[in-house]
Amino acid sequence: MEADRLLVRVAGGDQRAFEDLYAVVSGPVFGLVRRVVRDPAQSEEVAQEVLLELWRSAGRFDPARGSALSWVLTLAHRRAVDRVRSARAATERERREGRRSHLTAFDQVTEEVEAGLERQWVRHCLEKLTSLQRESVTLAYYDGYTYREVAERLSCPLGTVKTRMRDGLTRLRECLGGAA
């Protein structure tokens, strides 16, 4: 009952009533917050925030809806849960960022060596094609010509070029499959 009376006076701006209310509710507020937050320093900070909010929002207290202590402890519980959720979200963000930044560093020498080996293997496989297949594939994939342009350059029917390309690419795929 005393907390109810004091909270009504605090809503009117009575600083002395706030001092008395503080003495009544600070222990239960800190105890509740400590059980939820667990970290002593964080608990002290949250309890302080709750008591500051109590001073600012005392006018929202409605004695018809419940006791002042219940209202104050509800404020404390909500604030403590918010702090825990915020800390978990921050930890999860840091964990995600840590996973993202843990990517293997780019090794230029290794990349160049691997690219060189791949080029050698492709050249080796191209040599296994017939000269007509190799010429068609080279014009299309290395020089950027379309099927029609390859047919014109080689003076061959379009269907013949497409067949050569399909057969050549099939043989390349089989040969390169052995490189993997």
N, C-alpha and C positions, 0 to 999 in steps of 0.2 A: 504494500500500500504506500509506503514511504516513497518508493521510486516513482510511482504514478504521480503523486503530488509534486515531487521535485521536477519531473519531466514536463509537467504542465507549466511550471514556473520558468523552466529553461526555455520553453517555447516563447515565453514573453521577454526573453533576453536577460534573465536574472543570472548573473555570473556566480554569485554565492551559491545559488541552487545547483548550478552546474558542478561546482566544487564538491558539494555534498553528494550529488548524483554520481560523480566520478568515483568517489570513495565507496559507494554502494555497488556499482556495476563493473568497475575495472577488473576486479579479481575474476568474477565469472566470465567476463568477455575474454580475458587473456587465457583462462583455462580452456574454454571452448575452442578458441582459435589455435591454441597450442596442440590440442588433440587432432585438429584437422590438418594444420600446416606441418607440424612436427618440428621444423627447424626453429630453434629458439629466437634467433635474430629476426627471421622473417615473421615469426609470431608476434614479436614486440612491435614490428612495423605495422602489421595488419591491425593489431589491437589499437594502436595509435590512430590509424586511419578511421577505424570504426568510431572511436570516441570523438574524433574531429567531426565526422559525419553526424554523430549524435547531436552535437552543438548546432550544426547547420540545419539539420532537418527535424528538430524536435517538434516543430509545428505540424508535422505530418502524423504524429502519434494521435491515435483515436482511442481513448480509454474504454469506449463502448465495445471495441473489437478484441480487447485482451489486456493483459498486464504490461506495464512498462518494461519489466525485466524480460518478458517473452519477446516483446518487440525489439529490444536492444540485442538480445541473443540471436534473433532472426537476422538482424542486420550483420552481426558478427559472423554468423555461419555463412551467409551469402558471400560476404567479402572474403572469407577464408577459402571457400570453395573456388571463387574466382581466381584467387592467387595460385591455388594448386593447379587449376586448369591452365592458367597462363604459363606457369613454370613447365608443365608437361608439354604444352605447345612449343615453347621455346626450345626445350630439349629435343623434341622431334624435328624442329626446323634445323637445329645444329647437326643432328644426326644425318638428316637428308643431305645437308650441305657437305658434311664430311664425306659421305659416300660419293657425292658428285665430284668433289675435289680430289678424291683418292684415285683418280684415273691414272693409268700408267703414263709416265712422261714420254713425249715424242722423242724417239731416237733417230735422228736424221741419217746417221751412218747405216744403221740397221735397215731403215726404210729404203735407202739407195741400193744396198746390197740385194735386198729382196726384190726390188723392182728390176735390177739387172738380171737376176736369175730368172725372173718371170719372162723378161724379153728374150733371153737365150732359149728358154723352153718353147716359147711361141715360134721363134725362128726355126727351131728344130722341127716342130710340128708342121710348119708351113712347107718345109723342104720335103716332107713326106707326101704332099699333095701332088697331083699331076700338074704340069706347067699351066694348063688351061684353068684348072681350079684355083691354083695359087694366084694367077694373074687376075682372075675375076674377083677373088676375095680381097686382094691387095688394092685394086682400084676402088672397090666399094668401101672397105673399112679403113684403109689408110689414106686414100686420096679423097674420099667423101663423095664419090659418084653414085648416082641412083642406078637401079637395074637398067633402066632405059639408056642412060648415058654410057654405062659399061658396054651394053650391046652395040651402041653406035661406035664406040672407040675400038671394039674388037671386031666390028663388022660381022656380028653374029645375030641370029634371031633372038628376041627377048626371051622366049621360052627356053632356049638352049642355055642362056646366061643364068636364068633362074635355077635350072637343073644343076648346072656346074656349081653355083653358089650353095645350093642346098646340100649337094653331095660333099662339097669341100668343107662346109661348116660342120657337117656330121662327122667327118673324119677328124677335123680339128678338135671337136668336142671329145671324141673318143681318145685322141692322143693326149689332150690336156688333162683329161680325167686321171691319167696315170701320174700327173705331176702333183696332184693334191695329196 
